[in-house]
Amino acid sequence: MQRVSQGRERPLTVHHLNQLLLVCSLVLLVAVAAVRISSRSGLPSLLVYLGIGIAMGQDGIGDIHFDNAELTQVIGYAALVVILAEGGLGTKWKEIKPALPAASALALVGVAVSVGVTATAAHYLINLEWRQALIIGAVVSSTDAAAVFSVLRKIPLPARVTGTLEAESGFNDAPVVILVVSFSTAGPVEHWYALIGEIALELAIGAAIGIAVGWLGSWGLRHVALPASGLYPIAVMAIAVTAYAAGALAHGSGFLAVYLAAMAMGNAKLPHWPATRGFADGLGWLAQIGMFVLLGLLVTPHELGDDILPALLIGLVLTMVARPLSVVLCLTPFRVPWQEQTLMSWAGLRGAVPIILATIPMVEGVEASRRIFNIVFVLVVVYTLVQGPTLPWLARKLRLGGDAEAADLGIESAPLERLRGHLLSVAIPDGSRMHGVEVGELRLPAGAGVTLVVREGKSFVPLPTTVLRRGDELLVVATDPVRDAAERRLRAVGRGGKLAGWLGTNGADTGH
């Protein structure tokens, strides 16, 4: 950060702390307001946050001199853990399960193809040494989880497309990090098969730890009643971070571990789930804002001029050759239609992850590492500006619109430990087909019943003939043995109405 040029540095006082808090709060307020601007304009929010960081930097109005790549890398890793955890919590197993083979192929074989093609272009087109070219190829071959999660969840795409892209973005960070670290510390690997074995081992360790931690955490949260509902979101995020730490300490992939652990908990119907999702979503936004602003501070805009053309050339090869080639090679064996392959080729969004990874060679002291960082920064900004806003247009042109579904119920569960039961709070949204259904027509299993209805701020005990309406909130008490069955039935009625059982609509993830 900016330092005093003469004399001893002044000690931090309460006044300085107040100034720092004021600046941070103003930055957060501006960033939050920028979310609305980006959502209206269609621009990815990361560009707005990067712009805030650049404006605060040494070439901007803030004139803050920041060049600590190591600190940026540490904070970036921490932010990425939070972003992957938030993404995993929001990933639906029923959507991602059919896409796992294709997503795994893209995250492994697709990354290898992309690294090879991009590195070759960097070597021959802009005359980079092979070590530097391989670093750039590896850095930009990772799709960004934050960008993919934020963009795709606003577009009604087929479940297979969304599931494949989300799983790929959650999986491919791990092998790319291993490649970037290997190339940055030891240069090109002579025995490539040894590197493949190392990647496979680290992924296997990370996957095993992530699944184990997620399952154990879900079991504990479902069977132990915490004294306050606000502790559940904190516990969920703590478990996700534990998965990352355990995976990293075991010499596995911590990024894969945190994503799988969060996904396991996100599909386990935990208590107070809406509150947990809201908390995780807020933390994810905070992590993105802090990470992008810090990356904007690290860049020096007046040094980017000479690297704009090389970045555009590498980005053009990556977007128009490497990414489509990797998609075709990986997805053709799974008989994915060409329309979906085209969309997934264009949806290989890059964001903060490549920029964070570009700090690794800077920390390791690789020659021309600053140029690598500048090229990656320009590439990410330019092609995110191009790809993000045009993705909905391309989806419409390819006629890849998702099927319209009834709005899902918001069900929050609180365990009643002494009574060996659960209190389910069910919110009926506007698009739910539970509107117009009588309480008796819910046909809840024996051991579960609607005890209270809250409507327009007033609560009453319903009769079997009480007609439910959109906007109602129901309090349902269910015993332990029928808790899951009651929730499945409520979701089934929310999607299919009173005839859900006969129409084949159910509330389970994989079947009735």
C-alpha positions in Angstrom: 0.0 0.0 0.0 1.0 3.6 -0.2 3.8 4.5 2.3 5.2 7.6 3.8 8.3 8.6 1.8 10.3 10.2 4.6 10.7 9.5 8.3 9.3 6.7 10.3 6.0 5.1 9.4 3.3 6.5 11.7 1.6 3.9 14.0 -1.9 2.8 13.2 -4.3 4.8 15.4 -8.1 4.6 16.0 -8.4 7.6 13.6 -6.6 5.7 10.8 -8.8 2.6 11.5 -11.9 4.8 11.2 -10.7 6.1 7.9 -9.9 2.6 6.6 -13.4 1.4 7.6 -15.0 4.4 5.9 -13.1 3.7 2.7 -13.9 0.0 2.8 -17.6 0.6 3.5 -17.8 3.2 0.6 -16.1 0.7 -1.8 -18.6 -2.0 -0.8 -21.6 0.3 -1.2 -20.4 1.4 -4.7 -19.7 -2.3 -5.6 -23.2 -3.4 -4.4 -24.8 -0.5 -6.4 -22.7 -1.7 -9.4 -24.4 -5.1 -9.2 -27.6 -3.5 -10.2 -25.9 -1.6 -13.1 -24.2 -4.8 -14.4 -27.5 -6.8 -14.2 -29.3 -4.1 -16.2 -26.6 -3.7 -18.8 -25.8 -7.4 -19.1 -22.1 -6.7 -18.4 -20.4 -9.2 -16.0 -20.0 -7.6 -12.6 -16.3 -8.6 -12.4 -15.5 -5.8 -14.9 -17.2 -3.2 -12.7 -15.2 -4.4 -9.6 -12.0 -4.5 -11.6 -12.7 -1.0 -12.7 -13.2 0.1 -9.0 -9.8 -1.4 -8.2 -8.1 0.3 -11.1 -9.7 3.6 -10.2 -8.3 3.3 -6.7 -4.8 2.3 -8.0 -1.7 4.2 -8.8 -3.0 5.4 -12.2 -6.4 6.3 -10.8 -7.9 8.8 -8.5 -7.0 6.8 -5.4 -3.2 6.8 -6.2 -2.7 3.6 -4.1 0.5 1.9 -4.9 0.0 -1.8 -4.4 2.3 -4.5 -5.8 2.2 -7.4 -3.4 1.5 -10.4 -5.6 1.9 -12.9 -2.8 -0.8 -11.2 -0.6 -3.0 -11.0 -3.7 -2.5 -14.7 -4.3 -3.4 -15.7 -0.7 -6.5 -13.5 -0.6 -7.5 -14.7 -4.0 -7.2 -18.4 -2.9 -9.3 -17.6 0.1 -11.9 -15.9 -2.0 -12.0 -18.7 -4.5 -12.7 -21.2 -1.7 -15.7 -19.2 -0.7 -16.9 -18.8 -4.3 -16.5 -22.6 -4.9 -18.4 -23.3 -1.7 -21.2 -21.0 -2.6 -21.4 -22.6 -6.1 -21.4 -26.1 -4.7 -24.2 -25.3 -2.3 -26.3 -24.1 -5.2 -25.5 -27.0 -7.6 -28.4 -29.4 -7.9 -27.3 -33.1 -8.0 -30.2 -34.1 -10.3 -28.9 -31.6 -12.9 -25.2 -32.3 -12.5 -25.4 -36.2 -12.2 -26.1 -36.9 -15.9 -23.4 -34.3 -16.9 -20.6 -35.7 -14.7 -18.8 -37.8 -17.4 -18.8 -34.9 -20.0 -17.8 -32.4 -17.4 -15.0 -34.6 -16.1 -13.7 -35.0 -19.7 -13.8 -31.2 -20.3 -12.0 -30.6 -16.9 -9.2 -33.1 -17.7 -8.8 -33.8 -21.4 -10.3 -30.5 -22.4 -7.8 -28.6 -20.3 -4.9 -30.6 -21.8 -6.0 -29.8 -25.3 -6.5 -26.1 -24.5 -3.1 -25.8 -22.8 -1.4 -27.4 -25.8 -3.1 -25.3 -28.4 -2.8 -22.0 -26.5 0.8 -22.5 -25.5 1.8 -23.3 -29.1 0.1 -20.1 -30.3 1.8 -18.1 -27.6 5.2 -19.5 -28.5 5.0 -19.0 -32.3 2.8 -15.9 -32.5 4.3 -13.7 -29.8 7.7 -15.4 -29.4 7.4 -16.4 -25.8 9.7 -19.0 -24.5 8.1 -22.5 -24.0 8.1 -22.2 -20.3 6.2 -18.9 -20.4 4.0 -20.1 -23.2 3.0 -23.2 -21.2 2.3 -21.0 -18.1 -0.1 -18.8 -20.1 -1.7 -21.8 -21.7 -2.4 -23.3 -18.3 -3.5 -20.1 -16.7 -6.2 -19.2 -19.3 -7.5 -22.8 -19.7 -9.5 -22.7 -16.5 -13.1 -21.5 -16.8 -14.0 -19.2 -13.9 -16.5 -20.6 -11.3 -17.7 -17.1 -10.3 -18.4 -16.0 -13.8 -20.0 -19.3 -14.9 -22.3 -19.4 -11.8 -23.4 -15.8 -12.0 -24.1 -15.8 -15.8 -25.6 -19.2 -16.4 -28.1 -19.1 -13.5 -29.7 -16.1 -15.2 -30.2 -17.8 -18.5 -32.9 -20.5 -19.0 -30.7 -23.2 -20.6 -31.3 -27.0 -20.8 -30.3 -28.7 -17.6 -27.6 -30.8 -19.3 -25.8 -27.7 -20.6 -26.0 -25.8 -17.3 -24.9 -28.9 -15.3 -22.0 -29.6 -17.6 -20.6 -26.0 -17.5 -21.1 -25.6 -13.8 -19.4 -29.0 -13.0 -16.6 -28.2 -15.4 -15.9 -24.8 -13.7 -15.9 -26.5 -10.3 -13.6 -29.3 -11.4 -11.1 -27.7 -13.7 -9.5 -25.3 -11.2 -7.7 -28.3 -9.6 -5.7 -29.6 -12.5 -5.0 -26.1 -13.8 -3.5 -25.0 -10.4 -1.3 -28.1 -10.4 -0.1 -27.3 -14.0 0.6 -23.7 -13.3 2.6 -24.5 -10.1 4.6 -27.2 -11.9 5.5 -25.0 -14.8 6.3 -22.0 -12.6 8.6 -23.9 -10.2 10.4 -26.4 -12.4 9.7 -25.3 -16.0 8.5 -27.8 -18.6 8.1 -31.3 -17.2 10.4 -33.8 -19.0 8.4 -36.8 -18.0 4.8 -35.7 -18.8 3.3 -39.0 -17.5 4.6 -38.3 -14.0 2.7 -35.0 -14.1 -0.5 -36.8 -15.2 -0.1 -39.3 -12.3 0.4 -36.4 -9.9 -2.7 -34.7 -11.1 -4.8 -37.9 -10.9 -3.6 -38.6 -7.3 -4.3 -35.1 -6.1 -7.8 -35.1 -7.7 -8.5 -38.5 -6.1 -7.4 -37.4 -2.7 -9.4 -34.1 -2.9 -12.5 -35.9 -4.1 -12.4 -38.5 -1.4 -11.9 -35.9 1.4 -14.5 -33.6 0.0 -17.2 -36.3 -0.2 -16.3 -37.6 3.2 -16.3 -34.2 4.9 -19.5 -33.1 3.1 -21.3 -36.4 4.1 -20.2 -36.2 7.8 -21.0 -32.5 8.0 -24.5 -33.1 6.5 -25.2 -36.0 8.9 -24.1 -33.9 11.9 -26.1 -30.8 11.0 -29.2 -32.9 10.4 -29.0 -34.7 13.7 -27.7 -32.0 16.1 -29.9 -29.1 17.0 -27.7 -25.9 17.3 -28.9 -23.3 19.9 -29.5 -20.6 17.3 -30.6 -20.7 13.7 -27.9 -18.2 12.7 -25.2 -20.8 13.6 -26.2 -23.2 10.8 -24.9 -21.0 7.9 -21.6 -20.4 9.8 -21.3 -24.2 10.4 -21.9 -25.0 6.8 -19.2 -22.6 5.5 -16.8 -23.8 8.3 -17.3 -27.4 7.1 -16.7 -26.4 3.5 -13.5 -24.5 4.5 -12.4 -27.5 6.6 -12.7 -29.7 3.4 -10.4 -27.4 1.5 -7.8 -27.3 4.4 -7.9 -31.1 4.9 -7.5 -31.7 1.1 -4.6 -29.3 0.8 -2.8 -30.7 3.9 -3.2 -34.2 2.6 -1.5 -33.1 -0.6 -4.7 -33.4 -2.6 -6.8 -30.8 -4.4 -8.4 -28.5 -1.8 -10.4 -26.7 -4.5 -12.1 -30.0 -5.6 -12.6 -31.0 -2.0 -14.4 -27.8 -1.0 -16.7 -27.9 -4.1 -17.7 -31.5 -3.6 -18.2 -31.0 0.2 -20.4 -28.0 -0.5 -22.4 -29.9 -3.2 -22.9 -32.8 -0.8 -24.3 -30.4 1.9 -26.3 -28.5 -0.7 -28.3 -31.6 -1.6 -28.8 -32.9 1.9 -31.8 -30.8 2.9 -30.1 -29.2 5.9 -32.0 -27.3 8.6 -32.6 -23.6 8.0 -31.6 -24.0 4.4 -32.9 -20.6 2.9 -31.0 -18.8 5.6 -27.8 -20.8 4.8 -28.2 -20.1 1.1 -28.7 -16.4 1.7 -25.6 -16.2 3.9 -23.4 -18.2 1.4 -24.7 -16.0 -1.4 -23.7 -12.8 0.5 -20.3 -14.2 1.3 -19.8 -15.2 -2.3 -20.6 -11.7 -3.4 -18.2 -10.2 -0.8 -15.4 -12.6 -1.9 -15.9 -11.6 -5.5 -15.9 -7.9 -4.8 -12.8 -8.1 -2.6 -10.9 -10.3 -5.0 -11.7 -8.3 -8.1 -11.0 -4.9 -6.4 -7.6 -6.3 -5.2 -6.7 -7.6 -8.7 -7.6 -4.2 -10.1 -5.3 -2.6 -7.6 -2.4 -4.9 -8.6 -2.5 -4.1 -12.3 -0.6 -1.0 -13.6 -2.7 0.4 -16.5 0.1 2.4 -18.2 2.1 -0.9 -18.6 -0.7 -2.7 -20.5 -0.2 -0.9 -23.9 2.5 -3.2 -25.3 0.6 -6.3 -24.2 -2.8 -5.5 -25.7 -2.1 -7.0 -29.2 -0.5 -10.2 -27.8 -3.4 -10.7 -25.4 -5.9 -10.3 -28.3 -4.1 -12.8 -30.4 -3.8 -15.4 -27.6 -7.5 -14.8 -26.7 -8.6 -15.2 -30.3 -6.8 -18.6 -30.5 -8.2 -19.7 -27.1 -11.8 -18.7 -28.0 -12.0 -19.7 -31.6 -9.7 -22.7 -31.8 -8.6 -24.2 -28.4 -11.9 -24.1 -26.6 -14.1 -25.3 -29.6 -11.5 -28.1 -30.3 -11.5 -29.3 -26.7 -15.4 -29.2 -26.6 -15.7 -31.2 -29.8 -13.1 -33.8 -28.8 -14.6 -34.3 -25.3 -18.3 -34.1 -26.0 -18.7 -35.8 -29.4 -18.3 -39.3 -27.8 -21.3 -38.4 -25.5 -23.4 -37.6 -28.6 -24.0 -34.0 -27.5 -25.9 -32.1 -30.2 -23.9 -29.5 -32.2 -26.1 -26.7 -30.9 -25.1 -27.5 -27.3 -21.4 -27.9 -28.3 -21.5 -24.5 -29.9 -22.9 -22.8 -26.9 -20.5 -24.6 -24.5 -17.6 -23.5 -26.7 -18.6 -19.9 -26.4 -19.5 -20.3 -22.7 -15.9 -21.0 -21.6 -16.0 -17.8 -19.5 -12.8 -16.6 -17.9 -12.8 -14.4 -14.8 -10.7 -13.8 -11.7 -9.3 -17.3 -11.5 -6.9 -16.9 -14.5 -5.7 -13.5 -13.1 -5.1 -15.1 -9.6 -3.2 -18.0 -11.2 -1.1 -15.4 -13.1 0.3 -14.2 -9.7 1.9 -17.7 -9.1 4.8 -17.1 -11.6 5.2 -13.6 -10.1 5.6 -15.1 -6.6 8.0 -17.7 -7.9 10.1 -15.2 -9.7 9.6 -16.5 -13.3 11.2 -14.4 -16.0 8.7 -12.1 -17.7 6.1 -13.0 -15.1 4.8 -9.4 -15.1 4.2 -9.5 -18.8 2.3 -12.8 -18.3 0.1 -11.1 -15.7 -0.6 -8.2 -18.0 -1.5 -10.4 -21.0 -3.8 -12.5 -18.9 -5.4 -9.4 -17.4 -6.2 -7.8 -20.8 -7.3 -11.2 -22.3 -9.8 -11.7 -19.4 -11.2 -8.2 -19.5 -11.7 -8.1 -23.3 -13.1 -11.5 -23.9 -15.3 -11.4 -20.8 -16.7 -8.1 -22.2 -17.4 -9.9 -25.5 -18.6 -13.4 -24.3 -20.7 -12.6 -21.3 -23.3 -10.2 -22.8 -23.6 -12.2 -26.1 -24.2 -15.6 -24.4 -28.0 -15.1 -24.0 -28.3 -13.9 -27.7 -26.4 -17.0 -28.9 -28.6 -19.3 -26.8 -31.7 -17.8 -28.4 -30.2 -18.1 -31.9 -29.4 -21.8 -31.2 -32.9 -22.3 -29.8 -31.5 -23.6 -26.5 -34.2 -22.4 -24.1 -34.8 -24.3 -20.9 -38.3 -25.7 -20.1 -40.5 -23.5 -18.0 -41.0 -25.0 -14.6 -43.2 -24.2 -11.7 -41.5 -22.1 -9.0 -40.1 -24.4 -6.3 -41.2 -24.1 -2.7 -38.9 -22.5 -0.1 -38.8 -25.1 2.7 -36.8 -24.3 5.9 -36.4 -27.0 8.5 -35.6 -26.7 12.2 -35.0 -29.8 14.2 -37.1 -30.4 17.4 -34.6 -32.5 19.2 -36.6 -33.4 22.3 -39.7 -34.2 20.3 -37.8 -36.2 17.8 -39.3 -34.2 15.0 -38.9 -31.3 12.6 -40.7 -28.0 12.1 -40.9 -27.2 8.4 -41.5 -23.6 7.3 -43.0 -23.7 3.8 -43.2 -20.5 1.7 -45.5 -20.7 -1.4 -44.1 -18.5 -4.2 -46.1 -16.9 -6.9 -45.4 -19.5 -9.6 -46.2 -22.5 -7.3 -48.9 -25.0 -8.4 -49.8 -25.4 -4.7 -52.0 -22.3 -5.1 -55.6 -23.4 -5.0 -54.9 -26.7 -3.3 -56.8 -27.6 -0.1 -54.8 -28.6 3.0 -56.5 -32.1 2.9 -55.4 -32.5 -0.7 -51.7 -32.3 0.3 -52.1 -35.9 1.4 -49.1 -35.7 3.8 -47.9 -39.0 5.3 -49.1 -40.1 8.7 -47.0 -38.3 11.3 -46.9 -35.0 9.5 -49.5 -32.2 9.4 -50.0 -28.5 8.7 -50.4 -26.8 12.1 -50.5 -23.1 11.1 -50.9 -20.9 8.1 -49.6 -17.4 8.0 -51.4 -15.2 5.4 -51.0 -11.5 4.9 -49.4 -11.1 8.4 -52.2 -13.1 10.2 -51.9 -16.6 11.4 -54.6 -19.2 11.8 -55.0 -23.0 12.3 -56.2 -24.4 9.0 -59.0 -26.9 8.4 -58.7 -29.7 5.9 -60.8 -27.6 3.5 -58.7 -24.5 3.8 -57.5 -23.4 0.3 -53.9 -22.5 0.1 -52.8 -19.3 -1.7 -49.6 -17.9 -3.2 -47.8 -16.0 -0.6 -48.9 -18.2 2.3 -46.4 -19.6 4.7 -47.2 -23.0 6.3 -45.8 -24.5 9.4 -45.7 -28.3 9.1 -44.7 -30.6 12.0 -43.2 -33.9 10.9 -41.7 -36.8 12.9 -38.2 -38.0 12.2 -39.3 -41.1 10.2 -41.5 -39.2 7.7 -39.7 -35.9 7.5 -38.1 -36.6 4.1 -41.4 -38.1 2.7 -43.3 -35.1 3.9 -40.9 -32.7 2.2 -41.0 -34.7 -1.0 -44.7 -34.6 -1.1 -44.8 -30.9 -0.5 -42.4 -30.3 -3.3 -44.4 -32.6 -5.6 -47.6 -30.7 -5.0 -45.8 -27.4 -5.5 -44.7 -28.6 -9.0 -47.7 -30.7 -10.1 -50.7 -29.4 -8.0 -53.2 -31.7 -6.3 -52.9 -34.4 -9.0 -49.1 -34.6 -8.6 -49.1 -38.3 -7.7 -51.2 -39.3 -10.8 -49.4 -37.0 -13.2 -46.0 -38.5 -12.3 -44.7 -35.4 -10.7 -42.6 -36.0 -7.6 -40.4 -34.0 -5.3 -37.5 -36.3 -5.2 -34.2 -35.6 -6.9 -34.0 -39.0 -8.7 -37.5 -40.4 -8.7 -40.5 -41.1 -6.5 
